[in-house]
Every structure is written in C-alpha cells, then in structure tokens.
Amino acid sequence: MKTITTIMTIVTISLFAMMTSSSVSAELSPEMATAIEISKKVEAKQKSLAKSFGKFANKIVAMSNVAMQNGTEKKLETKYEGIMIRIDNLLIKHADSTSIYKWITLNLLEDLKVLFREESYKINMSAFQREKDNESTLTETQKKVVKEVSVSASTEKMTVSELRNSKDELVNNWISENEANYLTHRTSAWDGFKFCANFPAEVYTDNSMRMYHNAQSSVAKEYFAFKVKYYKNVFTDAVANRNWGRIQQCVRQMYLNYINDGLTQDKIKELYERTYNEEYTPYTTPFYLEGVQPENIEAYISDYQGR
C-alpha cells in the first residue's frame, strides 16, 4: 500500500476537486477513499489546533506582561525553560511517530518552542534592564571587567542543571540575553554553539537543508534528492548518517537565530572569538559544495578554522 505521504500528495493534486462529482466518487479505489478520509481528518485537526494555539499564545503573552509588571520575570523564566525542555523531549519522541497527525504535531511543538523562546527573551530583557538599573553604582571600569567574563570551551558538555546555571551566570556578568542563549543552547545531538557556529545562515541557504530534519512531508523528495546528490555515504556509513542529522539541526538553529535575532556571520565571528579565544574563519561556501562528506565534517571544521 502506498505511504500516507504519497497518498496525501495525490489527493492534494487531483482528488479534492473531483470529489464534487458523485459519479467520480463512486469509482474511487478503497485506498483513495481512505486517503480522502484521512486528509479530511488531518485538515480538521490542523484547523482545531491552530485556533487553540492562538488562544493559548494570548494567555502566555498576558502572563509574561504580568510578570514584567510585578518584577517576577525570573520565576516565570524558570517555568518557561522547563516547558521548552519538555517540548524538546516531545519533538524527539514524536520524530518516529507513524500517526497521520505526525507533522501537524511536530509543527505545533516547533511553534510552541518559538513562542516560549520569544516570551523568555522578552521577560529576561525586562529583568536584565531592572538589574542594570539597580546596579547603577558600578563604575564603567567595573562594568567593562565584568563583561569580559565569558563561557569557556569546556562548557560544551553540560547537564541541564549546569546549562541553566551557566546561562544565569552569563547574564549576571553582563553578557546579553541573546548571547547567553546562543552559548548555552544544545541541539538534541548535544552540539553547542562552537560546533553550530560553523553553519551560518547566510551560507547554508538551501531550504530543504535548513528546514526539514528527517523530512517526510511534501518536501521529502526534495530533501532525499539533496542527500543523494551531495551525501554519497549517508545511507551506508553510520558516522555519516549521524553527522548529517547533527549538521541539519545546527543549520536550522542558526537559521532561526538569524531570522529571530539577526545573528549574522559577522556577529558569530565576534562572539566566537570573544568566547573561545580562538580565531574564527568566516565561511563562504557550504561544505557539501566543496565535496566534503558528513563523516569528515569535524576534521573539515578543524582544518577550516585553523587556516
């Protein structure tokens, strides 16, 4: 039997218009009739979730506004971070789902993560400004010294608790909220900023590459063709298979940072060198256009940054 993805594609292209004719409907195969019913369920679920998400988002925004008025941003930020961790776990859990609602669920979780990330940033900026106002007695020299405190490369591997403490420490030491987010964020493969900084949004512009991890949606063929064209060993080499997943998560994260926060490659270079005390060589071409395979990505990065 055809996969749900294939059936849905066929339905989208031709069958919905044809369903207005009862004579055509009577000639449908059982598989196509099932596909139509499935598509109706998915569409109904998507509309229902979109409506609920809008109402929920309004409540979260209102909650953030109350926290900023009452000076309780830190307490709420802790709750938001806990929620984002649970969302990450759910994304991993549903990645292998066979449900007809899989992609609706994953998209909803991604939207929720963006919502809580934006609200977390907003309330943290409020708290940060409040702390700066309260510490106005610091001299400019003291502020300069404190701001130079940065995260070391050893923080690339941390527990969830340590990440939380590190982020707070960075913000408390006059590192901006955005920079603290970049430096403490980890992908599900546990790669941090030092690795992901090598995949800037201005260079990795292929939509299938940066938007669809393990794609089984309408762009599945596009992404499959991308892998076949550039990743010669992704289907046979375990390291290559693992690394292309790591890479794409980084590409997507850096793209979101670029879209949401304006994290350009110039800013990446400045933060990278200030944080790790190492020179960052800006990229001009994606690694796959240079013929580099995913299993060799770490050696490629090491060599590139060592130029």
Secondary structure, DSSP 8 states (H G I E B T S, - for coil): ---HHHHHHHIIIIIHHHTT-HHHHHT--HHHHHHHHHHHHHHHHHHHHHHHHHHHHHHHHHHHHHHHHHT-HHHHHHHHHHHHHHHHHHHHHHTT---TTHHHHHHHHHHHHHHHHHHHHHHHHHHHHHHHHHTTTS-HHHHHHHHT----GGGGS--HHHHHHHHHHHHHTT--HHHHHHHH---TT---HHHHTTS-TTT---HHHHH-TT--STTHHHHHHHHHHH-TTTTT-HHHHHHHHHHHHHHHHHHHHHHHH---HHHHHHHHHHHHSS------S-GGGGT--GGGHHHHHHHHHT-
